[in-house]
Amino acid sequence: MPYRTDPINTTGYYHVYNRGVNKLATFIDERDCHQALLSMNYYRFEKPPCKLSRFKTLPVTEQTRLLSLSSNSNQTLVDILSFVFMPNHFHFLLKQNIENGISNFIRRFSNSYARYFNISHSWVGHLFQGQFRAKEIESEAQLIHVSRYIHLNPYVSGLVTKNDLEHYQWSSYSDYLSKRTDRVNGTKILNIFKSPEKYKEFVLNNADYARELKFIKHLTIDDE
């Protein structure tokens, strides 16, 4: 993965994304997406408890115990506010917690997942398209709109209907609606709304979506 030369500060929030080489499908089936979720959850810690390959061989109860211990005692490289895995790309909304946290998190996540993908799908060569993009959020309004943009991806791309969006397993949207906190930290965004239901209304209200997408277009994958 090419080295980043542009700085990422630890007080800001960033929309981070990348896609497959030549828009190659990178998350093909459920097994792939489960692996991506595991890698995401695992590599957010500065010092994971063991190698991921060994971690995967442990009983689920032991995996849960180790991750719980890490959550209580381990520095995280990033806070994950929102995420989605799409067939040929991914999106994260991140806050960096330590110097080079975002770069290290994405490097570990991408390299680990690429190794898995290459073995599972007999793929040779690079999986992701060069350097990931990281675009700083400039206001609270952009923060919530980028979160909405990320969560709407499966619907806008035609993978699910609006009614089924909250059941899309490979995004943090359901975490927001259920207030699940073990994978993402959506508190900053949810605190802007009176309830998860109000956030859901905000996400599903498409009346002004075209205008709002224009408002954040320079922060999204659609500007490429």
Sequence and secondary structure as in RCSB ss.txt:
>XXXX:A:sequence
MPYRTDPINTTGYYHVYNRGVNKLATFIDERDCHQALLSMNYYRFEKPPCKLSRFKTLPVTEQTRLLSLSSNSNQ
TLVDILSFVFMPNHFHFLLKQNIENGISNFIRRFSNSYARYFNISHSWVGHLFQGQFRAKEIESEAQLIHVSRYI
HLNPYVSGLVTKNDLEHYQWSSYSDYLSKRTDRVNGTKILNIFKSPEKYKEFVLNNADYARELKFIKHLTIDDE
>XXXX:A:secstr
     S   TTSEEEEEEEBGGG     SHHHHHHHHHHHHHHTBSS SS HHHHTTS HHHHHHHHHHHHHH  
BSEEEEEEEEETTEEEEEEEE STTHHHHHHHHHHHHHHHHHHHHTT  S  B SS EEEE  SHHHHHHHHHHH
HHHHHHTTSS TTTGGG TTBSHHHHHHT  SS   HHHHTTSSSHHHHHHHHH  TTHHHHHHHHGGGSGGG 
